[in-house]
Amino acid sequence: MNDARSVVSSASASLAAAGVHSAESDAVTLLAHAWGRSTSDVRHAMIMRGTVDDETHQRFEALVGERARRTPLQHLTGRTGFRHLELSVGPGVFVPRPETELLVDLALARLPRHGVLVDLCTGSGAIALAVKQERPDASVHAVELSDQAYAWACRNRDDLHLDVEITCGSAQSAFPSLDGEVDVVVSNPPYIPDGMVPVDPEVRDHDPDMALFGGSTDGLRIPLEVAARAAELLRSGGVLVMEHAETQGESLPAALQRQALWADVEDHDDLTGRPRAVSAVRAAR
């Protein structure tokens, strides 16, 4: 048998040495996953000097080895949290980030009662499903280009029993039957400039390129194409909410203003104070 506190401490040291910034938290999460218990149970066992059986310890050490090689934590557990949801994720789908939760706040603030929302580039379905979970009255539609990510989004929708229409296809031509009828379009499109190599191995080696790179040296080609489609979907006075890189807090709003389709273009900081999302109102047609 193995002392839970010592097991976590040793794993934390190994993960920290491998450059994992959240080493102690990740070690606790991995032990909970290997043990089939909650993270609260693990922390209680650490305080009370509880022990971990040998079989669990072996599973845990294998998981720690994978995490030290910078396999994303969420790929090892198969789960990630997003607002009030637990989503299934894994290879082939972008793992949603906490900062993206800002888009849900911005979208919900502008979504009328019984309103229509479209999520372009939905990935795991995180934004669309969070909106539907928090606003059951809304009509929510989402599209994803990647077959693999689309499968994850559908799985999450079905597991969570949320009534969201999810289709597989291009965001630039999605939902023609909704043209001019949508209240809010939200999007977390690929926006990393082409040629830029992500620093974190979890992103560089595991997130799909399709979900990362914006198709031009400034990263804005795909976001602007998606915004142009959003303008066709939105009613006059409808709102676009779009995530961007922190370096695009000026360039994307300026590019949207040049499209001459938008009014009240405004950028928004995330909880860390970094530029994270732009909102814009569809000008009168």
C-alpha positions as CSV (number, residue, x, y, z in Angstrom):
1,M,0.0,0.0,0.0
2,N,1.1,3.6,-0.7
3,D,0.6,6.7,1.3
4,A,-1.7,9.1,-0.7
5,R,0.2,12.2,0.3
6,S,3.6,10.8,-0.7
7,V,2.2,9.4,-4.0
8,V,0.9,12.8,-5.0
9,S,4.0,14.6,-3.8
10,S,6.3,12.4,-5.8
11,A,4.1,12.7,-8.9
12,S,3.9,16.5,-8.5
13,A,7.7,16.7,-8.4
14,S,8.0,14.6,-11.6
15,L,5.4,16.7,-13.4
16,A,7.0,20.0,-12.3
17,A,10.3,18.8,-13.6
18,A,8.7,18.1,-16.9
19,G,7.5,21.7,-17.2
20,V,3.8,21.1,-16.2
21,H,2.8,24.3,-14.5
22,S,-0.3,22.8,-12.7
23,A,1.7,19.8,-11.4
24,E,0.1,19.3,-8.0
25,S,-3.4,19.8,-9.3
26,D,-2.8,17.5,-12.2
27,A,-1.4,14.8,-9.9
28,V,-4.5,15.0,-7.8
29,T,-6.8,14.8,-10.8
30,L,-4.9,11.8,-12.2
31,L,-5.0,9.9,-9.0
32,A,-8.7,10.6,-8.7
33,H,-9.2,9.2,-12.2
34,A,-7.0,6.1,-11.6
35,W,-8.8,5.5,-8.3
36,G,-12.3,6.1,-9.5
37,R,-12.9,8.7,-6.9
38,S,-13.3,12.5,-6.7
39,T,-10.5,15.0,-6.3
40,S,-12.1,15.8,-2.9
41,D,-11.7,12.2,-1.9
42,V,-8.0,12.3,-2.9
43,R,-7.4,15.4,-0.9
44,H,-9.1,14.0,2.1
45,A,-7.0,10.9,1.8
46,M,-3.9,13.1,1.7
47,I,-4.9,14.8,4.9
48,M,-5.8,11.7,6.7
49,R,-2.8,9.7,5.5
50,G,-5.0,7.3,3.6
51,T,-3.4,4.6,1.4
52,V,-3.6,3.8,-2.3
53,D,-3.7,0.1,-3.4
54,D,-1.0,-1.2,-5.6
55,E,-3.2,-1.6,-8.7
56,T,-4.4,2.0,-8.5
57,H,-0.9,3.2,-7.9
58,Q,0.3,1.4,-11.1
59,R,-2.4,3.0,-13.1
60,F,-1.6,6.3,-11.6
61,E,2.1,6.1,-12.4
62,A,1.4,5.2,-16.0
63,L,-0.9,8.3,-16.3
64,V,1.7,10.5,-14.7
65,G,4.3,9.2,-17.2
66,E,2.0,10.2,-20.0
67,R,1.3,13.6,-18.5
68,A,5.1,14.2,-18.0
69,R,5.4,13.6,-21.8
70,R,2.9,16.5,-22.1
71,T,-0.1,14.5,-23.2
72,P,-3.0,16.9,-22.2
73,L,-4.6,16.1,-18.9
74,Q,-8.0,16.1,-20.5
75,H,-6.9,13.4,-23.0
76,L,-5.9,11.2,-20.1
77,T,-9.1,11.6,-18.2
78,G,-11.3,12.0,-21.2
79,R,-13.1,14.9,-19.5
80,T,-13.0,18.6,-19.1
81,G,-15.1,21.2,-17.3
82,F,-16.6,24.2,-19.0
83,R,-18.9,26.5,-17.0
84,H,-21.5,24.1,-15.5
85,L,-20.8,21.2,-17.9
86,E,-18.5,18.1,-17.9
87,L,-17.6,17.5,-21.5
88,S,-16.0,14.5,-23.2
89,V,-12.8,15.3,-25.1
90,G,-9.9,13.5,-26.7
91,P,-7.7,13.3,-29.8
92,G,-9.2,15.2,-32.8
93,V,-10.9,17.9,-30.9
94,F,-9.7,21.2,-29.4
95,V,-9.9,21.2,-25.6
96,P,-12.0,24.2,-24.5
97,R,-10.1,26.8,-22.4
98,P,-11.5,28.6,-19.3
99,E,-11.0,31.9,-21.0
100,T,-13.6,30.9,-23.7
101,E,-16.3,31.0,-21.0
102,L,-16.3,34.8,-21.5
103,L,-18.0,34.3,-24.9
104,V,-20.9,32.6,-23.2
105,D,-21.3,35.5,-20.8
106,L,-21.2,38.0,-23.7
107,A,-23.6,35.9,-25.8
108,L,-26.2,35.4,-23.0
109,A,-26.2,39.1,-22.2
110,R,-27.4,39.8,-25.7
111,L,-29.7,36.8,-26.4
112,P,-33.4,37.7,-26.1
113,R,-36.0,35.4,-24.6
114,H,-36.7,32.5,-27.0
115,G,-33.8,33.9,-29.2
116,V,-31.8,32.1,-31.9
117,L,-28.1,31.5,-31.4
118,V,-25.6,30.0,-33.9
119,D,-22.2,28.8,-32.9
120,L,-19.8,28.7,-35.8
121,C,-16.7,26.4,-35.3
122,T,-18.2,24.6,-32.3
123,G,-15.4,22.1,-31.7
124,S,-16.5,20.0,-28.7
125,G,-19.8,21.9,-28.6
126,A,-18.8,23.7,-25.4
127,I,-20.2,27.1,-26.2
128,A,-23.4,26.0,-27.8
129,L,-24.1,23.4,-25.1
130,A,-23.4,25.8,-22.3
131,V,-25.8,28.4,-23.7
132,K,-28.5,25.8,-24.1
133,Q,-27.9,24.5,-20.6
134,E,-28.2,28.0,-19.1
135,R,-30.9,29.2,-21.4
136,P,-33.3,26.3,-22.3
137,D,-35.7,28.7,-24.0
138,A,-33.1,29.5,-26.7
139,S,-33.0,27.8,-30.1
140,V,-29.3,26.8,-30.5
141,H,-27.5,25.7,-33.7
142,A,-23.9,24.8,-34.1
143,V,-21.6,23.7,-37.0
144,E,-18.1,22.0,-37.1
145,L,-15.9,21.3,-40.1
146,S,-13.9,18.4,-38.6
147,D,-15.5,15.0,-38.7
148,Q,-13.7,14.0,-35.5
149,A,-14.6,17.1,-33.6
150,Y,-18.2,16.9,-34.9
151,A,-18.4,13.4,-33.4
152,W,-17.2,14.7,-30.0
153,A,-19.8,17.5,-30.1
154,C,-22.6,15.1,-30.9
155,R,-21.5,12.8,-28.1
156,N,-21.5,15.7,-25.6
157,R,-24.9,16.8,-26.8
158,D,-26.4,13.4,-26.4
159,D,-24.7,12.6,-23.1
160,L,-26.0,15.9,-21.7
161,H,-29.5,15.5,-23.2
162,L,-29.4,19.1,-24.6
163,D,-31.5,20.0,-27.6
164,V,-28.9,21.6,-29.9
165,E,-28.8,21.2,-33.7
166,I,-25.2,20.3,-34.7
167,T,-24.2,19.9,-38.3
168,C,-20.9,18.9,-39.9
169,G,-19.8,21.4,-42.5
170,S,-18.2,24.8,-43.3
171,A,-18.9,27.7,-41.0
172,Q,-18.6,30.0,-44.0
173,S,-21.8,28.6,-45.5
174,A,-23.7,27.2,-42.5
175,F,-27.4,27.3,-42.0
176,P,-28.6,29.1,-45.1
177,S,-32.2,28.6,-43.9
178,L,-31.5,31.0,-40.9
179,D,-30.2,33.9,-43.0
180,G,-31.4,37.2,-41.4
181,E,-33.1,35.4,-38.5
182,V,-30.4,34.9,-35.9
183,D,-30.1,37.0,-32.8
184,V,-26.5,36.1,-31.7
185,V,-23.7,34.4,-33.6
186,V,-20.8,33.2,-31.4
187,S,-17.5,31.8,-32.6
188,N,-14.2,30.6,-31.4
189,P,-12.6,30.2,-34.8
190,P,-9.0,29.2,-35.6
191,Y,-6.9,32.4,-35.3
192,I,-3.2,31.6,-34.7
193,P,-1.1,33.3,-37.4
194,D,0.2,30.8,-40.0
195,G,3.9,30.0,-39.3
196,M,3.6,30.7,-35.5
197,V,4.5,27.6,-33.5
198,P,2.5,27.3,-30.2
199,V,4.8,27.2,-27.2
200,D,2.9,24.6,-25.1
201,P,3.5,21.0,-26.2
202,E,-0.1,20.2,-25.3
203,V,-1.3,22.6,-27.9
204,R,1.4,22.1,-30.5
205,D,1.4,18.4,-30.5
206,H,-2.2,17.5,-29.7
207,D,-4.7,20.2,-30.6
208,P,-5.8,19.8,-34.3
209,D,-4.2,22.3,-36.7
210,M,-7.6,22.8,-38.2
211,A,-8.7,24.3,-34.9
212,L,-5.6,26.5,-34.4
213,F,-4.4,28.3,-37.5
214,G,-6.3,31.2,-39.0
215,G,-5.2,30.8,-42.6
216,S,-3.0,33.9,-43.0
217,T,0.1,35.5,-41.6
218,D,-2.0,37.7,-39.3
219,G,-4.4,34.8,-38.4
220,L,-7.4,36.8,-39.5
221,R,-8.5,35.3,-42.8
222,I,-10.7,32.6,-41.3
223,P,-12.1,34.8,-38.5
224,L,-13.1,37.4,-41.1
225,E,-14.7,34.9,-43.4
226,V,-16.7,33.5,-40.4
227,A,-17.7,37.1,-39.5
228,A,-18.9,37.7,-43.0
229,R,-21.1,34.6,-42.7
230,A,-22.3,35.8,-39.3
231,A,-23.4,39.1,-40.9
232,E,-25.6,37.1,-43.4
233,L,-27.1,35.1,-40.6
234,L,-27.8,37.9,-38.2
235,R,-30.9,40.1,-38.2
236,S,-30.3,43.8,-38.1
237,G,-29.3,44.6,-34.6
238,G,-28.1,41.1,-34.0
239,V,-24.8,40.5,-32.3
240,L,-21.5,38.7,-33.2
241,V,-19.3,37.5,-30.4
242,M,-15.9,36.2,-31.5
243,E,-12.8,35.0,-29.6
244,H,-9.3,36.1,-30.8
245,A,-5.7,35.9,-29.7
246,E,-4.6,38.5,-27.1
247,T,-2.4,40.1,-29.8
248,Q,-5.5,40.7,-32.0
249,G,-7.4,42.9,-29.7
250,E,-6.9,45.9,-32.0
251,S,-6.4,44.2,-35.4
252,L,-9.6,42.2,-35.4
253,P,-12.0,45.0,-34.3
254,A,-10.3,47.3,-36.9
255,A,-10.8,44.6,-39.6
256,L,-14.5,44.2,-38.7
257,Q,-15.0,47.9,-39.0
258,R,-13.6,47.8,-42.5
259,Q,-16.2,45.2,-43.5
260,A,-18.8,48.0,-43.2
261,L,-21.3,45.5,-41.9
262,W,-21.0,46.3,-38.2
263,A,-21.8,48.9,-35.6
264,D,-20.7,49.3,-32.0
265,V,-17.6,47.2,-32.4
266,E,-16.1,46.6,-28.9
267,D,-13.3,44.5,-27.5
268,H,-13.5,42.7,-24.2
269,D,-10.8,41.5,-21.8
270,D,-10.8,38.1,-20.1
271,L,-10.5,37.6,-16.3
272,T,-6.7,38.0,-16.6
273,G,-7.0,41.4,-18.2
274,R,-6.0,40.2,-21.6
275,P,-7.9,41.1,-24.8
276,R,-10.0,38.0,-25.6
277,A,-13.2,38.6,-27.6
278,V,-14.8,41.2,-29.9
279,S,-18.5,42.0,-30.1
280,A,-20.2,43.8,-32.9
281,V,-23.8,44.7,-33.8
282,R,-25.1,43.9,-37.3
283,A,-25.7,47.2,-39.0
284,A,-29.1,47.8,-40.6
285,R,-29.5,46.0,-43.9
